[in-house]
Amino acid sequence: MSRASALSLHTLPPLVQWLGLALLAGAFGQLLKFCEIPAALFLGPMLTAILFGVSGASIRLHRQAFRLSQGCVGMLVAHAMTISVLTTVAQSWHVMLFATALTVLLSALVGIGLVRFAGIEGSTAAWGTAPGAASAMVTMSEDYGADSRVVATMQYVRVVCVVMVGALVSGLLGVDSGVHEMQSSAVALQGSNALNIILSVAAIAVGVVLSTRIPAGALLLPLLIGGALQLTGLLQITLPPWLLALAYGAIGCYIGLRFDRATIRYVWQRLPAMICGSLLVISLCSLSAWLIAELMDKDFLSVYLATSPGGLDAMSIIAVDTHSDVGFVLAMQTLRLFGVIATGSFFARQIIRLTAKIA
């Protein structure tokens, strides 16, 4: 027996593989959370599962578990749909619409550049550069034929870049950014009302069951159901932290276990281009933020956080910690998230078509 085959995890019983994955993924996720790494509860399990995948693990997470996890992410996004957010959107809808369209367009242009110069497949580049919630973009990319492994890498490279640049900008502007508090308040699905928890979980289950024939429906239907129920006052979306941790972990493991050595080589060769693409999008969004701040007579930091192509939770919490206009940041980030979810497949098709013509 060769050394490679002796070290391969596929020789171990599946139960042992699952136990090892669960223990190591949970421990690594908590370690990254302790180190204040963005999206720690997703990245820890995904990186652990990648290690298992390239080591020959034979286990695979069932797709239905992945779909239920998508539903949890959809309900998490729906939690951001509040009356105050909608009021802020109504007051400045024209500026927000312009900023959202500009950010999406700039990201699409960077996606075309990555296809042209880094050799990334069109649909994968489109979803990888889409400036929506990273977890939502990863889960949706799976349903539109993109390589969710590469999309996850691109999205979270950008998230890390955005958070680091956001902290740097806050420091340069003389504002103390309490990024260490981000993880504790990121979800903000507070409350222990048992009925709200049951109804929230039931809405996820119903949305997932009804979405079998809808692209990205496992994310979109719970989002729409939860948002409608919350806005009408019938439900206060409440999800226990352990359920969200399981959902992020399941998505991370589902993606990570599908990595193999060839995929790792592919990602590693294109990592510099991914980082450059992320920094380019951030720079272009910073320029648009300066323009919008001048037009609206608002402070630059609030507009910068509102237009930054980072996660809705991370940007909102940095806004709280830096005493920026939280309502404005949350409203614009939410509007962009829904815009990207609604137009993501369209831009993916356009990037594929344009890059095919250029080639």
N, C-alpha and C positions, 0 to 999 in steps of 0.2 A: 504493500500500500504506500502510495506517495505521501509526502509530507502535506501537500495541499489537501488531498482527500481526507487525511487524518484530522486536519483542523476544520473540516467542513461541518457546519452545524446540521446538515441534513442527515447525518448519522445518528443524531440524538432523537429520542421519542418526541412527537409533537407536543405532548403535555409539558415536557421539560423545556422545550423551546418557548412555549407560551408563558410559562412561569418566569423564565429568565428575562423574556422581553418585557413583561409587565413590571417586574421588580426594577430592572435597570432603567426602563423608560420613565417610570414614576420618580425614581431617585434622581435621574439626570434632569428631568423637568423641574423638580424642586430646587436643585442646585442652581440651575440657570435663573430661576425666579429669585432665589436668594441673592444672586449676583446682579439683579435688576436688568436682565436681558429682555428686550421686547419679545412678546409672543413666546415666552419661555415654555408654557405648557403645551405648545404645539411643536416648537423646535426641539425640545428635549426628546420626546417620543420619536419624532421624525429622524433625528440624527442617530438615535439608538437603533431604530428599525433599518436605517440605511446600513449600519454596521452589520446587522443580522443578515440583511439581504445580500451584501457582497461576500458574506462568509458562508453563503450557501443554505440559509434557512429555508425550509420547505413549507412553512406555515404562511397563510395568507388570510387577511381579515375579510370577512364576508361583506359583499357589497351593500347588503341591507343595513349593516351596522354603519357603513359609511354614509348612507342616505339619511339615517336617523340623526347622525352627527351634523349633516348638512342642515337638517331641520332646526337643530339647536342654534346653529350659526344664524339662520334666517330669523329666528325668534329674538336672538341677541340684537340684530340690526333693527328689528321692529321696535325694540325697546326705546330706540332713539327718536321714534315718531311721537312727539308730544305737541300739545297745543302751542306752547311757547316757541318751539322750533318752527312750526308752520306760520306763526305770527311774524317771526323775524324774516322768514322767506317772503311772505306777502309784502312786507315793507320795503325790501330791497331786492325784489325778485329779478329785476332787469340786470343789476350788477352781478348778482350771484349766477344767473344764467350765463352771462358773458364769461365770467371767471371759470365756471364749470366747463363750458364748451372749449375755452382756450386751453385749460389743463388737459382735457381729453385729447384735443388735437395735437398738442405738443408731445404727449405720451405716444400717440399713434405715429408721429413722425420719427420719434426715437425708435419705436418698434420696427419701422421700415428700415432704418439705418442698421439695426441689429440683424435683420434678415439679410440685408445687402452685404454687410461687411463682416459679420460674425458667423454667418451660415446657419442661423437659427431658423427653424421652420416657421412659416408665416403665422399660423394660428397660435402656436406656442409663444411667439414673440408678442402677438397682440394681447393675449391674456397675461403674459409675464410683465408687460409694461402698463397694463390697465391700472389707472390710479384709484382703485376702489379698495375696500377692506381686503387685506391679503388673503385671509382665510376664505372669504366669499369668492374671490377670483380663482383661487386654487380649486375649490369645489365645483365652480361653474365650468372651468376649463375641461374638467373630466368629461362633462356631458357634451362638449362641443368638439371632441376629437383631438384636443391639444395634449401634449405630454405634460401631465400634471407634476411630474417629478422636476422637470426643468422650470415650469411655471412657479412652483413653490420656491425653488432656489432664487429665481429672479425677484419674486415678490419680497422675500424676506431679506435679501441683500439690500433692496430699496428701503425697507422698513428700518433696518439698522442705520443706513446712511441718513435717512430723514430725521430719526431721533437724535443722532449724534450732531447733525448740522443744526437742528432745532435748539438743542442745548447750547451749542456754540453761539448761535445768533442771540439767544437770550442773554448769554454772558457778555457778548460784545455790546449789547444795548443796556448793560448794567442792571439786569434783572436776575434775581436768584431763582433758578429753576429747580424745584423740588422733585426731580425725576424719581427720587427714591420712593415717593409716595404713589407713583403711578400704578403699580401692580395692585395695591390694596383697594383702589377705588375704580379700577378700569372697567369693571363690569357693571357695578352700581345697580344690580338687580336685587335691591335690598328687600327686606321684609320676610317674615316667616309664615305668612298666611297660608295655611294648608290648602284652602280652596283655590287660591290663585296659582299655587304650584301645580295642583292637579289639573286645573284648566289650561295652564300654559303647556304642560306636557301633553295633554289631550289634543290641543291645537297643533302641536308638532306632529303627533301621530296621525291625525286626520289629514294634515297637509301632505305628509309623506305618502300615505296610502293613496290619496287622490291624484298624485303627481306622476304616476308611473309613465304616462305618455307625453309629459311636458318636459322640454329641454330645461335642465337646471330647476325643475319643478320642486324637487325635494328641499331646495333652499327658498325658492320664490313663494310657493304657496303658504308655508308657515309664516313667512315674512308678511305677506298680504293679510292673512287671517289674523295674526297677532296684532298687526298695526291697526286694522279696522276695529277689532275688539277694544284695543286700548284707547283709541281716539273717541270711541262712542261711550267710554266709561264703563263698559261691561267687564273689563279685565285690567288688572294691574299686573303686567308681565313680571313674573317672579320665578326665577330658576335657581336652584341651589348651586353653590360654587362647585361642589363635587361633580354635578352633572355636566357643567360647562368644561371642567377639567377632563372628564371622560370623553366628551365630544371632541375637544381639541386633540387629545391623545389618540383617539380612534382615527381621525383624519390624518394625523402625522404618521401613525403606524401603517395605515392603508397605503399611503404614498411611499413611505420609506422602504417597506418590504418589497416594493417593485423595482428598487434600484439593483443594478448589477454592476460588474466591473466596467463594462462598456459604457454604461450611462455615466459613471463617475468620471471616466476619461473625457467624455463629451463635455460635461459640465466644467471640469477643471480647465480644459483648454479655452473655454469661453468666459470664464469668471472675470478676467480683466475687462472684457467688453461689457459684461453685465454691470460691473461697478461704474465704469465710465458712463454708461447709459443712464444709470440711476442719478449720478452726480449732474449730468447734463439736464435731466428733467427737473431736478431740484433747482438748478441755476436759472433755468428758463421760467420756472414758476415764481422764483424770487423776483425776477424782473417784472413779471405781470403783477405781483403783489405790490411792488413799489408804485406801479402805474395806478392800480386800483386804490391804494391808500391816498394818493394825491387827488384822485377824482372824488373820493368819498370823504376826504378830510378825516380819515381814521388813523389810529396809530399803526405803524408798520408791522409790529410784532403780531397783533391780532390778525391782520390781513395775511401775513406770511403763514401763520399757523392754519388759517382757514383755507389757503390755497396749496399748502404743502401736500404732496402725494403720499402721505403716510396713512396710518390707521386712524379710523374715527376715534377710537378710545384713546390712543396715545396722544394725538394732537389736542383732544379736548382736555385731557388731564394736564398736559403741559400748560394749556391756557389757564386752567384753574390755578396752578402753582405759580404762574407768572403774572397773575391778576390781569389777564387780558380779557377781551370781550368774549366770554364763554358762549353766550347765546349765538353770537355771530359765527364763531368758529364751528360750533356744533351744527348750526343750520347749513352753512356752506358745505361742510364735510358730508352731511347727510344727503344734501341735494346732489352732490357729485357721486356719492355711492349709488343712489338710485339711478342717476343718469348713466353711470357705467354699466350697471346691471341691465338696464333697458337697451343700451346701444352696443354692448360688448360684442355680441355675435355679428352685428353689422360691420363694426370696425375690423373684426377679425377677417371677414370676407373681403373687405376693401384692401386690407394690407396684403392678403394673399394675391388678389387681382393685380394690384399695383406692382408688387415685387415680381410677379410673373411677367409683366410687360417690360419692366426694367431689364430683367434677365434675358 
